[in-house]
């Protein structure tokens, strides 16, 4: 019996790495892609196939998918986990950084998905799992381009779900909240770099950088288990959040008036965003 094939991007750390390991342990033939191939050697040691992948380069995406097709006759699952969080006040973030946020989180992800869809259509089966965020349904200060990229990803995912349903393909959105990964440290590094010393938002940025990612409790392994649950579901939900608190946050963002949500968000972030 042939193993099912799963592609996982962003597999050098965090959710992507945890997902690649879990799917491998569940019997999938896993192909793990990331820019930092040296960070995937532990995956290779477990007989997971690793491949250099820069999702912002169409040629890199094509080479990755071609390599998978050479070894497998089917692609059953793609988990689009590659991504990062651009942080900073909208007044401060450069156009180049804004474009790169979309290049990674939206355009690269969709390009890879385009490349696997013909085979999924042919086999009349496939699971496209897009790692979004609760930020895909809400907003907050100092991460406008990140939220915008996740809103775009969710709109594209919803559209794609309707387009490919006729071919037996499911499109699933995973919406983590705060997760214990290197994502937070990288995001804070980007935030400080994007903010000039004389920025009008510097006090906000300093307070945010010092306290925003200190108390995350969800682990990458828990998100990986949620991804597996969605893949195994005969009729998967359109969206999955990792816990009750994140589900309630999404509901609040969708149900409250914008002004009421603004007030609740500022109340929650009051200490963090106090100016000196």
Residue pairs with C-beta under 8 A, 6 or more apart in sequence:
2 73
2 74
3 27
3 28
3 29
4 27
4 28
4 29
4 74
4 76
4 77
5 28
5 29
5 30
5 31
5 68
5 72
5 74
5 75
5 76
5 77
6 20
6 23
6 28
6 29
6 30
6 31
6 76
6 77
6 78
6 79
7 30
7 31
7 33
7 64
7 65
7 68
7 75
7 77
7 78
7 79
7 112
7 116
8 16
8 19
8 20
8 23
8 30
8 31
8 32
8 33
8 78
8 79
8 81
9 16
9 33
9 34
9 53
9 55
9 78
9 79
9 80
9 81
9 82
9 109
9 112
10 16
10 33
10 34
10 80
10 81
10 82
10 83
10 131
11 17
11 19
11 20
11 32
11 33
11 34
11 40
11 43
11 50
11 81
12 34
12 35
12 36
12 37
12 39
12 40
13 34
13 36
13 39
13 181
13 182
14 81
14 179
14 181
14 182
14 183
14 220
15 81
15 131
15 176
15 179
15 181
15 220
15 223
15 224
15 227
16 32
16 34
16 79
16 81
16 82
17 32
17 40
17 43
17 220
18 219
18 220
18 221
18 223
18 224
19 79
19 81
19 220
19 223
19 224
19 227
19 228
20 30
20 32
20 43
20 48
21 43
21 46
21 48
21 224
22 221
22 224
22 225
22 227
22 228
23 30
23 77
23 79
23 228
24 30
24 43
24 46
24 47
24 48
26 228
28 76
28 77
29 49
29 71
29 72
30 48
30 49
31 48
31 49
31 50
31 51
31 64
31 67
31 68
32 40
32 43
32 48
32 49
32 50
32 51
33 50
33 51
33 52
33 53
33 64
33 82
34 40
34 50
34 52
34 53
34 82
35 52
35 53
35 54
37 50
37 51
37 52
40 48
40 50
41 50
43 50
44 50
49 71
51 63
51 64
51 67
52 60
53 60
53 61
53 64
53 82
54 60
54 108
55 61
55 82
55 104
55 108
55 109
55 111
55 112
56 100
56 103
56 104
56 107
56 108
58 111
61 108
61 111
61 112
61 115
62 115
64 112
65 75
65 112
65 115
65 116
68 75
69 75
69 119
74 119
74 123
74 125
75 116
75 119
75 120
75 126
76 125
76 126
76 127
77 126
77 127
77 129
77 231
78 112
78 113
78 116
78 126
78 127
78 128
78 129
79 129
79 131
79 227
80 109
80 112
80 113
80 128
80 129
80 130
80 131
81 131
82 104
82 108
82 109
83 104
83 105
83 109
83 131
83 149
84 101
84 104
84 105
84 183
84 186
84 187
84 190
85 143
85 146
85 183
85 186
85 187
85 190
86 93
86 97
86 98
86 100
86 101
86 143
86 145
86 146
86 149
86 187
86 190
86 194
87 142
87 143
87 146
87 187
87 188
87 190
87 191
87 194
88 97
88 142
88 143
88 145
88 190
88 191
88 194
88 195
88 205
89 141
89 142
89 144
89 195
89 199
89 200
89 201
89 204
89 205
90 144
90 145
91 199
91 200
91 201
92 194
92 195
92 196
92 199
92 201
93 144
93 145
93 194
94 194
97 145
97 190
97 194
98 145
101 145
101 146
101 148
101 149
102 145
102 148
102 149
102 152
105 146
105 149
105 150
105 152
105 153
106 149
106 152
106 153
106 156
109 130
109 153
110 156
113 128
113 130
113 160
116 126
116 128
117 126
117 128
117 164
117 169
119 126
120 126
120 128
120 164
120 167
120 169
121 164
121 167
121 169
124 167
124 168
125 168
125 169
126 164
126 167
126 168
126 169
126 170
127 169
127 170
127 172
127 230
127 231
127 236
128 157
128 160
128 164
128 169
128 170
128 171
128 172
129 172
129 174
129 227
129 230
129 231
130 153
130 157
130 171
130 172
130 173
130 174
131 174
131 176
131 223
132 150
132 153
132 154
132 157
132 173
132 174
132 175
133 146
133 150
133 175
133 176
133 177
134 175
134 176
134 177
134 241
134 246
134 249
134 250
134 253
135 143
135 146
135 147
135 150
136 147
136 150
136 151
136 153
136 154
136 173
136 175
137 151
137 154
137 175
137 250
137 253
137 254
138 147
138 249
138 250
138 253
138 261
139 147
139 253
140 147
140 265
140 269
141 204
141 269
141 273
142 191
142 201
142 204
142 205
142 208
143 187
146 187
153 173
154 173
157 171
157 173
158 171
158 238
160 171
161 170
161 171
161 238
164 171
170 236
171 238
172 230
172 231
172 236
172 237
172 238
172 239
172 240
173 238
173 239
173 240
174 223
174 226
174 227
174 230
174 239
174 240
175 239
175 240
175 241
175 242
175 246
175 250
176 218
176 223
176 241
176 242
176 246
177 218
177 241
177 242
177 243
177 245
177 246
177 249
178 184
178 213
178 215
178 216
178 217
178 218
179 216
179 218
179 219
179 220
179 223
179 242
180 216
180 217
180 218
180 219
180 220
181 220
184 212
184 213
184 216
185 213
187 213
188 209
188 212
188 213
191 205
191 208
191 209
192 205
192 209
195 201
195 202
195 205
196 202
199 205
203 274
203 275
203 276
204 272
204 273
204 275
207 271
207 272
207 273
207 274
208 272
208 273
211 271
211 272
212 272
218 242
218 243
222 242
223 242
226 240
226 242
229 240
230 236
230 237
230 240
239 250
241 247
241 250
252 261
252 264
253 261
256 264
266 273
